[in-house]
Amino acid sequence: MRKQIIIIFSLISTINIFGQNSKNDTLDLAKINLCVFTLQDLKKQDPSIEKVAVTEMDLCSDGFVQDARFENRIGYKSKEYIGILFQKDNYSDAIAKLRLTKDFKGKLPDGTYIDVSTLSAKNIIEKYPELDTWNSRGCSEFWSLTDEHYYFYVQIDKEKEPRYPIDKNYYLTKPIEGIDIILNRSEYCSKINPADPLIILDGKEVKKEDIENLTPENVESITVLKESAIEEYGEKGKNGVIVIKTKSN
């Protein structure tokens, strides 16, 4: 049973959807499982989240052009995540985009620490040289340095003419005004997070968050299936299966 206790503690500690972030800790986006994170999850952690307007830095200010990947111009602010505005998917509660504001200090999903209030375009190019391509929709008020997941925005100087070709030396010294992280889940999550095993609790398929409150005292057994997982559970078992039985059943 001691081995089972160690396993269940390990499972619980690694599957917490919110990780160990708190208001007093450095925010670490890698500790938030962005591939399953929803607006409801955010509300569970902070029932007082606030709905706010978001300036879409990659779109025209008139609101005519829309980005179908997320709910445009609407975000949610939480006191638990200073400097982050959460934007959900158009058709579900899934979080589809993060806007990092000037107040954000913490780590990006790849582990890079940033303080947006002191960040310049030059800092970004030094860290991500592959982003040294400046983009703008023409009607947007910002240049973006992007790989379609990360968008780092620099304010366009309207007094500087001509706009094209862009004067990179001039804009490299300018501050980053905001950052977008776009969560195309099928692509983003396959790169950032490994595939999760199937979890069976008392004969029923459950999600990670459903076993967060389990303790060794109420667990009768834990079985981990690898080679036989697909044979017993089909395609759902391709990443392994964790079977948990509680003492009450």
C-alpha positions in Angstrom: 0.0 0.0 0.0 2.9 2.3 0.6 3.8 2.2 -3.1 0.2 3.0 -4.0 0.3 6.0 -1.6 3.4 7.3 -3.3 1.9 6.9 -6.7 -1.4 8.7 -5.8 0.5 11.6 -4.3 2.6 11.8 -7.4 -0.5 11.7 -9.6 -2.3 14.4 -7.7 0.8 16.7 -7.5 1.4 16.5 -11.3 -2.2 16.8 -12.5 -3.3 19.9 -10.7 -4.7 22.1 -13.5 -3.6 25.3 -11.7 -0.1 24.1 -10.6 1.4 26.0 -7.7 0.8 29.6 -8.9 -0.4 32.0 -6.3 -0.6 35.8 -5.9 2.7 35.7 -4.0 4.6 33.5 -6.4 6.2 34.2 -9.7 3.5 33.4 -12.3 4.6 30.4 -14.4 2.3 29.7 -17.4 3.8 26.3 -17.8 2.1 25.3 -14.5 -1.4 26.0 -16.0 -2.5 23.2 -18.2 -3.6 25.4 -21.0 -4.7 22.5 -23.1 -7.6 21.8 -20.8 -8.1 25.1 -19.1 -11.6 26.6 -19.2 -13.4 29.7 -18.1 -15.2 27.5 -15.5 -11.8 26.4 -14.1 -10.8 30.0 -13.7 -14.1 30.8 -11.9 -13.6 27.9 -9.5 -10.3 29.4 -8.5 -11.5 33.0 -8.4 -15.3 33.4 -8.3 -14.9 37.2 -8.5 -13.3 37.3 -12.0 -14.1 40.4 -13.9 -15.3 40.7 -17.5 -13.3 43.4 -19.3 -12.8 44.9 -22.8 -9.7 43.9 -24.7 -7.9 45.9 -27.4 -7.2 43.5 -30.2 -3.7 44.7 -31.2 -3.6 42.5 -34.3 -6.9 43.7 -35.7 -8.4 46.9 -37.0 -9.7 49.2 -34.3 -13.1 49.6 -36.0 -14.0 46.0 -35.0 -15.0 45.1 -38.6 -12.3 42.4 -39.0 -12.7 39.4 -36.6 -10.4 36.5 -35.6 -12.4 33.3 -35.5 -9.9 31.6 -33.1 -11.3 33.3 -30.0 -14.0 35.6 -28.7 -12.8 39.0 -29.8 -12.5 42.1 -27.6 -13.8 40.4 -24.5 -11.6 39.0 -21.7 -11.6 38.0 -18.1 -9.4 39.3 -15.4 -8.5 37.5 -12.1 -6.7 38.7 -9.0 -5.0 35.4 -9.0 -3.2 36.1 -12.3 -1.9 39.6 -12.3 -1.2 40.9 -15.8 -3.2 38.2 -17.7 -6.5 38.6 -19.5 -8.1 35.3 -20.4 -10.1 35.0 -23.7 -12.3 32.1 -24.4 -13.2 30.1 -27.6 -16.1 31.4 -29.7 -18.1 28.2 -29.2 -17.1 26.8 -25.8 -15.6 27.8 -22.4 -12.1 26.7 -23.4 -9.5 29.4 -23.0 -8.2 30.1 -26.5 -6.0 33.1 -25.9 -4.0 34.9 -23.2 -3.3 38.6 -23.3 -0.2 39.5 -21.2 -0.4 43.2 -20.2 2.3 45.5 -18.9 1.6 44.2 -15.4 2.7 40.7 -16.2 5.9 39.4 -14.6 6.5 35.7 -14.9 7.4 32.8 -17.1 6.1 32.0 -20.6 5.0 28.4 -21.3 8.5 27.7 -22.6 10.1 28.8 -19.3 11.4 32.2 -20.4 11.0 34.8 -17.6 9.8 38.2 -18.7 8.7 41.5 -17.2 6.5 43.1 -19.8 6.9 46.6 -18.3 10.6 46.6 -19.2 10.6 44.4 -22.4 11.7 45.8 -25.7 11.5 44.5 -29.3 15.3 44.0 -29.1 14.9 41.7 -26.1 12.4 39.6 -28.1 14.6 39.2 -31.2 17.6 38.3 -29.0 15.6 35.5 -27.3 13.6 34.4 -30.4 15.7 35.3 -33.5 13.2 33.4 -35.7 10.6 36.1 -35.0 12.6 38.9 -36.7 9.7 39.5 -39.2 7.6 42.5 -38.6 3.9 42.2 -39.5 0.8 44.4 -39.5 -2.7 44.2 -41.0 -2.3 47.7 -42.3 -5.3 49.0 -40.3 -3.8 47.8 -37.1 -1.9 50.3 -34.8 0.8 47.8 -33.9 3.6 45.8 -35.4 3.7 42.2 -34.4 6.6 39.8 -34.0 5.0 36.4 -34.3 5.2 32.7 -35.0 1.3 32.3 -34.9 1.4 31.2 -31.2 3.3 34.1 -29.6 2.5 37.7 -30.7 4.7 40.5 -29.3 3.3 43.9 -30.1 5.1 47.2 -30.7 3.1 50.5 -31.2 3.4 51.9 -34.7 4.6 55.5 -34.7 2.1 57.3 -37.0 4.3 60.3 -37.3 7.1 58.3 -38.8 7.0 58.2 -42.6 7.2 56.2 -44.7 5.9 53.2 -42.8 7.4 50.8 -45.4 10.0 49.6 -45.5 10.0 49.3 -41.8 12.9 51.0 -39.9 13.9 48.1 -37.8 16.7 49.9 -36.0 14.2 52.5 -34.8 11.5 50.0 -33.6 14.0 47.6 -31.9 14.3 50.2 -29.1 10.6 50.5 -28.6 8.7 48.8 -25.7 6.5 45.7 -26.0 3.0 47.0 -25.4 1.4 43.6 -25.0 1.7 39.9 -25.8 -0.9 37.4 -27.1 -0.6 33.6 -26.7 -3.0 31.9 -29.1 -4.0 28.4 -28.1 -4.6 26.4 -31.3 -5.2 23.3 -29.2 -4.6 20.6 -31.7 -1.3 22.0 -32.7 -0.1 23.9 -29.6 -0.9 21.2 -27.1 0.8 18.5 -29.2 4.0 20.6 -28.9 3.8 21.8 -25.4 2.1 19.0 -23.4 2.5 15.2 -23.8 -0.7 13.3 -24.4 -2.4 12.3 -21.2 -3.4 8.8 -20.2 -7.0 7.7 -19.9 -8.2 7.8 -16.3 -10.8 5.4 -15.0 -12.2 6.0 -11.5 -14.5 3.4 -10.1 -15.3 2.1 -13.6 -16.0 5.5 -15.1 -13.9 7.7 -17.4 -13.0 10.9 -15.7 -10.8 14.0 -16.2 -7.7 14.9 -14.2 -9.5 17.5 -12.1 -11.9 14.8 -10.9 -9.2 13.0 -8.9 -7.5 16.1 -7.5 -9.2 15.6 -4.1 -8.4 11.9 -3.7 -6.3 10.9 -0.7 -4.4 7.7 0.0 -6.9 7.0 2.8 -9.9 6.5 0.4 -8.0 4.7 -2.4 -8.2 0.9 -2.4 -6.1 0.3 -5.5 -4.3 1.9 -8.5 -3.5 -0.1 -11.6 -1.4 1.3 -14.5 -2.0 -0.3 -17.9 0.5 0.1 -20.7 0.8 -2.8 -23.2 -2.7 -4.0 -22.6 -4.3 -0.6 -22.6 -5.4 -0.5 -26.2 -6.6 -4.1 -26.1 -8.9 -3.3 -23.1 -9.9 0.3 -23.9 -9.4 0.7 -27.6 -8.0 3.9 -29.1 -8.7 5.8 -25.9 -6.0 3.8 -24.2 -3.2 4.6 -26.7 -1.4 6.8 -24.1 -1.9 4.3 -21.2 -4.6 3.9 -18.7 -4.7 4.6 -15.0 -7.4 2.6 -13.1 -8.3 3.8 -9.7 -10.7 2.1 -7.3 -11.8 3.8 -4.1 -12.7 2.1 -0.8 -16.3 3.2 -1.0 -17.0 1.1 -4.1 
